[in-house]
Structures are given as structure tokens and as C-alpha cells.
Amino acid sequence: MSLLKNYGKRFPINFVSGKGATLFDDEEKDYIDFGSGIGVSSIGYGNETLTKTISDQASKLIHTSNLYHIQPQIDLAEKLSKLAGFELFSFFANSGAEANESAIKLARKYGKGERFEIITLTDSFHGRTLGSLSATGQTALQKDFLPMVEGFKYADSLSDIENLINSKTVAVMLELVKGEGGVEALSKNEVQKLAKTLKEKDILLIIDEVQTGIYRTGKFLASNIYEIQPDIITLAKGLAGGVPIGVMMTKLENGFSAGDHGSTFGGNFLSTSSAITVLEILENIDLDLKIAYFESKLMYLLQKFPNIFSEITGLGLMRGLVVKPEINVLEIVQNGNSAGILTLKSGKNTLRFLPPLIIANEEIDRGFSRLEKILCNT
Ligand SMILES: *Cc1c(COP(=O)(O)O)cnc(C)c1O
């Protein structure tokens, strides 16, 4: 194969199609998807409305560049601000890492060269580009690519952040639920307290909602659940149902001046019209019932397998089951793949669940019953 080896050994499955939250391989075997292609396929597979948007838009225009007006980009920005519940101005990119790069640049601009330090959390994940990797608090991911971009500090906990603040601090960047770092949700009280402190000190609060955003945790933004209005929010994964997109939204209308930043592909006709359709679909789902149902199934597994699991973590449909240290999570994921139930690993020992938000109760039933079967043999 003429591919680089950065993804290691892939699971030996060839998917060819999907419907709802179910995927089919080249032998017509079906798989219940509790992973959404790592939080991306928020409206599942084979959605006819999105297919129509993509095909209609492709037949008109896919791309023109940001030299010209792009109507769906304007409409999407307005919709995002409205759904967030407070005024935000958007810059469109193509991925989570790029959205975070924009956030880092905006923060540096705000610091006017005098303040440039950004504090993030240990075990956070903000992306793989040099800037976003420097923000990522995981030395294991950074070690072969040193030196990192200057100006990042890592706090072990929320309460540790205040100790790291100095006259050079311009921003704090956080995931409200750590996606790659074990699906842990931060404490709402502590986050609100920190937001207040940062405001007093004129330090920007950047919330990386690349994974938590777009209804994943139950509301449009996890920030809505935490009842905070961050200065900057980044989104990507679930926003356009699999069409690549990223966005950095900020309260700072004049945060960038002309020429400060840009993207060739970012916010093109195809990705922004897809995102509008995805949001229209998700706005009309009764998520609370779905979340309660999914939660009850997790609770059942926790109670039935106290020898395997110790705790349920996360929020909404971004959940983790913490696995006891003597159990190998990856083995559960692999056995699940063979049994037709797709899950993810997060952190060292958490089994992660990111089902499509449109998953049917019947698919939830089938997924959990397959999982239960393999857990009986673990
Ligand atoms: C996935 C992820 C990213 C990186 O997104 P890419 O699209 O892979 O660049 C950044 N932050 C968080 C919280 C993520 O989950």
C-alpha cells in the first residue's frame, strides 16, 4: 500500500454503506455504530436530506474562494450565533486543528505581542498541527516533533490554572469534556468560577468544542450546559455530517483585521450548505429522551459488570465507561468490532461512546445487546 504508516494497524473492516446508525461491510454484515467516525457522523449515514443538499449544491457550485461572497457561509455564521444564544462572529476552516490554530492566532493578536501565553490542561487534545499540538497537553504526542511552538503552559487541573497565570497570560483553552483524555467532564461550578476570574483579568477563555459541540453533549454547545459565554469557541467534527469543516467563533467582532488570517477551502459552498442542513436536522431531534435511554443502558452495563467497569463519565451522547486497570479496553473495542458493535477507546482505560445523534432506540438495543454478549466473555 502506498500509504504512510501513521495510523498503525487499522481494524480489518471494509465498510461500503450505511443507513441511520448502522454500517454495512463488503460482506453485507451490519455494525451498530457507537463511534460516529469519531464524533463526525452526527446525523448517521445515508441521510436523504443531506445527500440532496450535497448533490444540489455540487451541481451548482462547490467552491469559489473567499475572494467573493458565499451566501451559505453568511447564513451558517448567523445560524451558529443564533443557536449559541449570544453574538459570535465566525471564521471558517476545514478541520478542528485549523479552527484551533485560528483561535490561537486570534488570542495572540489580542495580546498585542505583550501577552502571548496560553494555558491548557494536561491530557487535553487540541489537534495535530504544530500550533494545536503545542496546545495539546500530552508529551507523548509531542516528543518526536520538538521544539513545540512557544508560549503554552499545561495545568494539571482547573484549580492549578490560576497558579500559572502571569503578566504574559492571554488565554486559557479548555475542553469541557475531554474527548481523547478519558471523557471526563469538568465541574460546572469550577468552570464558572474560572470564567469569572479570567474576565476580571482580561484573559480570553477559549473553549474547544470540536468534539463536544453540535448537540453532542445534549445542548447545541457544552458551553450552553455550563452556562458560560466563552470569548472563543471552536467547532468541527459533527458540524457538517462528514463533509470537512471547522469554525472558530468569537465575541470579538474586530479580533482579526483584513489580511490577518485566511483559508482557501474554508467555508466553501459545499461544506457550509451541508452544515446548515445538518443543523436543521439536529435542531428538530428530541435529544433528552434519547440521552436518557442511552444512559439507562450504560447504567445497566455498569451494574451487570462491576468486575469490568468502575464508572460512567461524560455528558449527553459523549460518554465513557471507565474500565478497571486489569482489563484491556482495546480488546473490548476489537471484540465489539467483530461482533458488529463499534466503540472507541479514550485515554488509558475508558471505553468511549459517541453514537450518531439520530440513533434509533432499536439500534441502541441491538448495540448494547451485542456489547453485553462480548462482555460476558471478557
Ligand atoms: C478531534 C479534535 C481536534 C482535532 O480535530 P481535527 O479535525 O482532527 O483536526 C481538536 N480538538 C478536539 C477536542 C478534538 O476532539
The ligand as an SDF file (V2000), in Angstrom:
LIG
                    3D

 15 15  0  0  0  0  0  0  0  0999 V2000
  -10.6980   15.8700   17.0790 C   0  0  0  0  0  0  0  0  0  0  0  0
  -10.3410   17.0210   17.9030 C   0  0  0  0  0  0  0  0  0  0  0  0
   -9.4990   18.0450   17.4320 C   0  0  0  0  0  0  0  0  0  0  0  0
   -8.7910   17.9530   16.0950 C   0  0  0  0  0  0  0  0  0  0  0  0
   -9.6770   17.9530   15.0350 O   0  0  0  0  0  0  0  0  0  0  0  0
   -9.1380   17.5480   13.5620 P   0  0  0  0  0  0  0  0  0  0  0  0
  -10.3460   17.7900   12.6800 O   0  0  0  0  0  0  0  0  0  0  0  0
   -8.7330   16.1210   13.6300 O   0  0  0  0  0  0  0  0  0  0  0  0
   -8.0170   18.4480   13.2370 O   0  0  0  0  0  0  0  0  0  0  0  0
   -9.2840   19.1430   18.2320 C   0  0  0  0  0  0  0  0  0  0  0  0
   -9.8650   19.2550   19.4440 N   0  0  0  0  0  0  0  0  0  0  0  0
  -10.6870   18.3040   19.9300 C   0  0  0  0  0  0  0  0  0  0  0  0
  -11.3260   18.4990   21.2730 C   0  0  0  0  0  0  0  0  0  0  0  0
  -10.9460   17.1550   19.1930 C   0  0  0  0  0  0  0  0  0  0  0  0
  -11.7340   16.2010   19.7000 O   0  0  0  0  0  0  0  0  0  0  0  0
  1  2  1  0
  2  3  1  0
  2 14  2  0
  3  4  1  0
  3 10  2  0
  4  5  1  0
  5  6  1  0
  6  7  2  0
  6  8  1  0
  6  9  1  0
 10 11  1  0
 11 12  2  0
 12 13  1  0
 12 14  1  0
 14 15  1  0
M  END
$$$$
